[in-house]
């Protein structure tokens, strides 16, 4: 499978049948991207931006494609992810124990203090 993070919600990818992807390419999957295409039959074919690509059974190609540019497919599975950047951000972005929300420069938390490197502390 395609390795690495392509941005958005690219880890993990979601397997989508080619027929489902082509049907929803301008609606459900318009903001998605796909990183891997799997051949499931003796002659799996997909047409992307005017280029016809044929895959043997049980083979794959790693290629970043966008569903709205997919014209047709036969017997393919696409590994895709939602990448509209409209999903909720998760995780810790600014720990409340370090950030009080104050703008007072004398009470500013240490996490946002400037760090002077070199020059014996004389550069500011």
Phi, psi and omega in degrees: 000159181296130180262165176089168180255123181265010183093177182057223179255045189287350176239120356273167175272160180246125177287131181229128176301140181304319180296322178293319181294317179295319180296320183258016186297333180255004180232270184302318187253017183294335179254022181256165172224151180239142184247341182217141176239130181251135174273131183246352181229178181302331181216082177273134185225141169222149181248116184230121181048043177083359180254128178267127180238126181250135179238141172284167178300142177060031173242164181219158174229134176265115186206129179278113180233158178244123186310320179301340180268359179275123183272311182203170178202157174221118175058046178240153170239135182248135175262113191230169176214154179279130184224035179280349183063023176261002181279159182292135176286134180239164179095180181270123180254324176210099184303130182297336180289341180254346186232120183261349180087001182281154176253004180292117185295340180274348181246006183305134180294151185299333182296335181254007180288141176290147179246127179260125182245123177081176177071014180063022179079012182273340180274141180225000000 
